[in-house]
Amino acid sequence: MAVDRVKIAGYEIQIRHDTTPDRLARLASWIDKLVREKKEKFGNISVARCALLVALDLADKLDEQRGLFEEEVAEKVRRLVRGIDEVI
């Protein structure tokens, strides 16, 4: 497990991770951008609050994608079952 430092919203953070340093830097840069956008949008709120808003936004998107994925898998299973039923 590697340990690297990244900077998010002006804070340097040491992170233990199982990915490449380039990927970690890319993810940190993305989160930094999202936090800065929230800070600009809402003005005088804390970085911690911005980070929580970003976390909620990302959780919402992840949950939505998970639901879409589950629907897609269920539809493929239904098609496979229909195909098997036709063969039997």
C-alpha positions as CSV (number, residue, x, y, z in Angstrom):
1,M,0.0,0.0,0.0
2,A,1.4,3.4,-1.0
3,V,1.3,6.7,0.8
4,D,1.2,10.0,-1.1
5,R,0.3,13.5,-0.4
6,V,-2.4,15.5,-2.4
7,K,-3.8,19.0,-2.1
8,I,-7.5,19.5,-1.9
9,A,-9.1,22.9,-1.2
10,G,-5.8,24.3,0.1
11,Y,-5.2,21.4,2.5
12,E,-2.4,19.0,2.0
13,I,-3.5,15.5,2.9
14,Q,-1.5,12.3,3.3
15,I,-3.4,9.4,1.9
16,R,-2.7,5.6,2.0
17,H,-3.9,4.0,-1.2
18,D,-4.0,1.0,-3.5
19,T,-3.9,2.9,-6.8
20,T,-1.3,4.7,-8.9
21,P,0.0,8.1,-7.9
22,D,-1.2,9.5,-11.2
23,R,-4.8,8.2,-10.6
24,L,-4.8,9.5,-7.0
25,A,-3.6,13.0,-8.2
26,R,-6.3,13.0,-10.9
27,L,-9.0,12.1,-8.4
28,A,-7.7,14.7,-5.9
29,S,-7.7,17.3,-8.6
30,W,-11.3,16.5,-9.5
31,I,-12.4,16.7,-5.9
32,D,-10.5,20.0,-5.5
33,K,-12.4,21.4,-8.5
34,L,-15.8,20.2,-7.2
35,V,-15.1,21.8,-3.8
36,R,-14.0,25.1,-5.3
37,E,-17.1,25.1,-7.5
38,K,-19.3,24.6,-4.4
39,K,-17.4,27.4,-2.6
40,E,-18.0,29.8,-5.5
41,K,-21.6,28.8,-5.8
42,F,-22.5,29.2,-2.1
43,G,-20.0,31.9,-1.1
44,N,-19.0,32.1,2.5
45,I,-19.3,28.6,3.7
46,S,-16.6,26.4,5.2
47,V,-14.5,24.0,3.2
48,A,-15.8,21.2,5.3
49,R,-19.4,22.0,4.4
50,C,-18.4,22.2,0.7
51,A,-16.7,18.8,1.0
52,L,-19.9,17.4,2.5
53,L,-22.0,18.8,-0.3
54,V,-19.6,17.3,-2.9
55,A,-19.8,14.0,-1.1
56,L,-23.6,14.1,-1.2
57,D,-23.6,15.0,-4.9
58,L,-21.2,12.1,-5.7
59,A,-23.2,9.7,-3.5
60,D,-26.3,10.7,-5.4
61,K,-24.7,10.1,-8.8
62,L,-23.3,6.8,-7.6
63,D,-26.7,5.7,-6.3
64,E,-28.3,6.7,-9.6
65,Q,-25.7,4.8,-11.6
66,R,-26.1,1.8,-9.4
67,G,-29.8,1.8,-10.0
68,L,-29.3,2.0,-13.8
69,F,-26.8,-0.8,-13.7
70,E,-29.1,-3.0,-11.6
71,E,-31.9,-2.4,-14.1
72,E,-29.6,-3.2,-17.0
73,V,-28.5,-6.4,-15.4
74,A,-32.1,-7.4,-14.6
75,E,-33.1,-6.8,-18.2
76,K,-30.2,-8.9,-19.6
77,V,-31.1,-11.7,-17.2
78,R,-34.8,-11.6,-18.4
79,R,-33.6,-11.8,-22.0
80,L,-31.4,-14.7,-21.3
81,V,-34.2,-16.5,-19.5
82,R,-36.5,-15.9,-22.4
83,G,-33.8,-17.2,-24.8
84,I,-33.3,-20.3,-22.7
85,D,-37.1,-20.9,-22.5
86,E,-37.4,-20.7,-26.3
87,V,-34.6,-23.3,-26.7
88,I,-36.1,-25.7,-24.1
